[in-house]
Amino acid sequence: MRNRALIVIVLIAAAVAVALWRARVAETEAHRVQRTLRAALKSRRYPSHVPAGEDSTPLLVRSFYRQRRYAPAWSDGIQPLPRARALVGVLDSAATEGLEAGDYLTPRMRELLGRLRPLPLAAGRDPRPLAELDLGLSAAFLRYASDLFDGRVDPRRLPTEWLTRPRRTSLLAQLRAAVSSDRVAETLHALAPHHPEYARLRESLARYRQIAARGGWPPVAPGPLLGRGARGPRVRSLRALLAATGDLSARGASADAFDASVEHGVRAFQSRHGLSPTGRVGADELAAMNVPVEARMQQIELNMERWRWLPDTLGRRAIVVNIPDYTLRAVEDDHPVLDMRVVVGEAVNHTPVFSDTISRIVFGPSWNIPERIVGDEMLPQAQNDPEYFARNHIRIFDGPGKAAREIDPRTRDWSAGPASVAAYSFRQDPGPDNALGHVKFMCPNQFNVYLHDTPAGHLFNLRERDFSHGCIRVEHPVELADYLLGGRGGWTRDRIVDAMHAALDSSVALPQPAPVHILYWTAWVDDRGALELRKDIYDLDAIVDHALRRHAFAVSQTAHAVTRAVSGSAPVARNDGRRPGARQPAPWRDRRSPRRPR
């Protein structure tokens, strides 16, 4: 017994001695890594500045290490700490968030991780690999945190009209908290958008990755219309495709008959893609079906990116318009309470993406007609018909404002074309023929875009409804006004109808202004859990995809520069004199003025 006790004591003493020795070695080695980090970050080899609007990671990395007196964050001076493995684990799963692990972990960093894992407990090792890895992991954390939190690209720098309120956080504070608390994975996961819609897209992306891993779905060959009773190889391909997408039970995937189950599956597919649910497969259906799974995955990822550009909440009670779906929803606590079709801007007159507040309703509105619409669309008709303006209840004034005098259009010469209308203002009186219909929902914004009624109600029966000059025409204006007013102030449904048809151009302030979000989703998950997909009617998916490719290249260049700064092979970044981190105007402008009337 005494011998056993003596052995235990000796083993404990040896373990304590080894631990103390290891601690002294680690402290010594950590100081060497610290000095290497300080030298690298203060050298001309380390990127001192990057053009504003590109990856500002080097600036944040420098601040992070300066605040911790250049002490390593991801190693103890001997080998990487568990938090380094935790970070690599999160980055390796970046694909679940629609991101790419290769944007954060460079081949050089993976090489260092493999080399440093079995590092022996010995002093005098070269500190540069650990210092290089430390810089790389800090940069990777910041880039991933930024991309996950508010997106890889700034929508304000895109060649389109996009104005929403972005989220705000301090990435530097997030990095410090993650390192000090050893909660790296938890900190990063918490930065993802909190919207349930984002989480549902993430789940759909995972499902489509599984479909891709199984080989995707087969194309359906072109040919005549497919419907109930058809047979053959094309039907067999159709059944396999519908089974892969989840629109048809997998049990009948190998049959070649177009039966009732296939018709039901086709209707489900059509509904999810915004097509008329006829149950038959024609040219439109083939075009949607033959989009490969990889393209659909990219479509989901692009829409996840757009969710990162939005604030944490759209409001407990909000009006949400989805442009590619041509729909409006009133949403309360993430549940729709009102749903209707809308008409949005045509291809050359995009409806902009923005968030604002509906503050008042105008009943029996007049329409102050933009000069461009008068010159391009109305004037050619007036030149051939002197009564055109009078017949359409359009009054003409010799200038803007209340002091302007009305003139008789028949006394003016319009032969000069659009230039002849510049000195006048045009206003259409309230009434059944007014282009704004009987009611207008005002949400003051820089684009001069609002929601309104329309006399062209037949347009709501069309599948693709992009016909306006940018404003949003609503299918059920009475229901929307009733919802917004909520019966307050004596505004019953009957009173709303009376006010709409009184043709008095009167307005009422909403007792509770409602947030309105004009958004652009080509992929989302509906209330039944089905993935909805729509056409990219304004080519915004293509624009975002191009911007992401440029962003990925810029980030990769910076990533290599940060890690190679330790070994001395990194180029010196040019300082162009701009304030670090400042947002600069986009290098291009849209072809339309953002303040033009709609």
Rosetta blueprint (number, residue, H / E / L):
1 M L
2 R H
3 N H
4 R H
5 A H
6 L H
7 I H
8 V H
9 I H
10 V H
11 L H
12 I H
13 A H
14 A H
15 A H
16 V H
17 A H
18 V H
19 A H
20 L H
21 W H
22 R H
23 A H
24 R H
25 V H
26 A H
27 E H
28 T H
29 E H
30 A H
31 H H
32 R H
33 V H
34 Q H
35 R H
36 T H
37 L H
38 R H
39 A H
40 A H
41 L H
42 K H
43 S L
44 R L
45 R L
46 Y L
47 P L
48 S L
49 H L
50 V L
51 P L
52 A L
53 G L
54 E L
55 D L
56 S L
57 T H
58 P H
59 L H
60 L H
61 V H
62 R H
63 S H
64 F H
65 Y H
66 R H
67 Q H
68 R L
69 R L
70 Y L
71 A L
72 P L
73 A L
74 W L
75 S E
76 D L
77 G L
78 I L
79 Q L
80 P E
81 L L
82 P H
83 R H
84 A H
85 R H
86 A H
87 L H
88 V H
89 G H
90 V H
91 L H
92 D H
93 S L
94 A H
95 A H
96 T H
97 E H
98 G L
99 L L
100 E L
101 A H
102 G H
103 D H
104 Y L
105 L L
106 T L
107 P H
108 R H
109 M H
110 R H
111 E H
112 L H
113 L H
114 G H
115 R H
116 L H
117 R L
118 P L
119 L L
120 P L
121 L L
122 A L
123 A L
124 G L
125 R L
126 D L
127 P L
128 R H
129 P H
130 L H
131 A H
132 E H
133 L H
134 D H
135 L H
136 G H
137 L H
138 S H
139 A H
140 A H
141 F H
142 L H
143 R H
144 Y H
145 A H
146 S H
147 D H
148 L H
149 F H
150 D H
151 G L
152 R L
153 V L
154 D L
155 P H
156 R H
157 R H
158 L L
159 P L
160 T L
161 E L
162 W E
163 L E
164 T L
165 R L
166 P L
167 R L
168 R L
169 T L
170 S L
171 L H
172 L H
173 A H
174 Q H
175 L H
176 R H
177 A H
178 A H
179 V H
180 S H
181 S H
182 D L
183 R L
184 V H
185 A H
186 E H
187 T H
188 L H
189 H H
190 A L
191 L L
192 A L
193 P L
194 H L
195 H L
196 P H
197 E H
198 Y H
199 A H
200 R H
201 L H
202 R H
203 E H
204 S H
205 L H
206 A H
207 R H
208 Y H
209 R H
210 Q H
211 I H
212 A H
213 A H
214 R L
215 G L
216 G L
217 W L
218 P L
219 P L
220 V L
221 A L
222 P L
223 G L
224 P L
225 L L
226 L E
227 G L
228 R L
229 G L
230 A L
231 R E
232 G L
233 P H
234 R H
235 V H
236 R H
237 S H
238 L H
239 R H
240 A H
241 L H
242 L H
243 A H
244 A H
245 T H
246 G L
247 D L
248 L L
249 S L
250 A H
251 R H
252 G H
253 A L
254 S L
255 A L
256 D L
257 A E
258 F L
259 D L
260 A H
261 S H
262 V H
263 E H
264 H H
265 G H
266 V H
267 R H
268 A H
269 F H
270 Q H
271 S H
272 R H
273 H L
274 G L
275 L L
276 S L
277 P L
278 T L
279 G L
280 R L
281 V E
282 G L
283 A H
284 D H
285 E H
286 L H
287 A H
288 A H
289 M H
290 N L
291 V L
292 P L
293 V H
294 E H
295 A H
296 R H
297 M H
298 Q H
299 Q H
300 I H
301 E H
302 L H
303 N H
304 M H
305 E H
306 R H
307 W H
308 R L
309 W L
310 L L
311 P L
312 D L
313 T L
314 L L
315 G L
316 R L
317 R E
318 A E
319 I E
320 V E
321 V E
322 N E
323 I L
324 P L
325 D L
326 Y L
327 T E
328 L E
329 R E
330 A E
331 V E
332 E E
333 D L
334 D L
335 H E
336 P E
337 V E
338 L E
339 D E
340 M E
341 R E
342 V E
343 V E
344 V E
345 G E
346 E L
347 A L
348 V L
349 N L
350 H L
351 T L
352 P L
353 V E
354 F E
355 S E
356 D E
357 T E
358 I E
359 S E
360 R E
361 I E
362 V E
363 F E
364 G L
365 P L
366 S L
367 W E
368 N E
369 I E
370 P L
371 E H
372 R H
373 I H
374 V H
375 G H
376 D H
377 E H
378 M H
379 L H
380 P H
381 Q H
382 A H
383 Q H
384 N H
385 D L
386 P L
387 E L
388 Y H
389 F H
390 A H
391 R H
392 N L
393 H L
394 I E
395 R E
396 I E
397 F E
398 D L
399 G L
400 P L
401 G L
402 K L
403 A L
404 A L
405 R L
406 E E
407 I E
408 D L
409 P H
410 R H
411 T H
412 R L
413 D L
414 W L
415 S L
416 A L
417 G H
418 P H
419 A H
420 S H
421 V H
422 A L
423 A L
424 Y L
425 S E
426 F E
427 R E
428 Q E
429 D L
430 P L
431 G L
432 P L
433 D L
434 N L
435 A L
436 L L
437 G L
438 H L
439 V E
440 K E
441 F E
442 M E
443 C L
444 P L
445 N L
446 Q L
447 F L
448 N L
449 V L
450 Y L
451 L E
452 H E
453 D L
454 T L
455 P L
456 A L
457 G H
458 H H
459 L H
460 F H
461 N H
462 L L
463 R L
464 E L
465 R L
466 D E
467 F E
468 S E
469 H L
470 G L
471 C L
472 I E
473 R E
474 V E
475 E L
476 H L
477 P H
478 V H
479 E H
480 L H
481 A H
482 D H
483 Y H
484 L H
485 L H
486 G L
487 G L
488 R H
489 G H
490 G H
491 W L
492 T L
493 R H
494 D H
495 R H
496 I H
497 V H
498 D H
499 A H
500 M H
501 H L
502 A L
503 A L
504 L L
505 D L
506 S E
507 S E
508 V E
509 A E
510 L E
511 P E
512 Q E
513 P E
514 A E
515 P E
516 V E
517 H E
518 I E
519 L E
520 Y L
521 W L
522 T L
523 A E
524 W E
525 V E
526 D L
527 D L
528 R L
529 G L
530 A L
531 L E
532 E E
533 L E
534 R L
535 K L
536 D L
537 I L
538 Y L
539 D L
540 L H
541 D H
542 A H
543 I H
544 V H
545 D H
546 H H
547 A H
548 L H
549 R H
550 R H
551 H H
552 A H
553 F H
554 A H
555 V H
556 S H
557 Q H
558 T H
559 A H
560 H H
561 A H
562 V H
563 T H
564 R H
565 A L
566 V L
567 S L
568 G L
569 S L
570 A L
571 P L
572 V L
573 A L
574 R L
575 N L
576 D L
577 G L
578 R L
579 R L
580 P L
581 G L
582 A L
583 R L
584 Q L
585 P L
586 A L
587 P L
588 W L
589 R L
590 D L
591 R L
592 R L
593 S L
594 P L
595 R L
596 R L
597 P L
598 R L
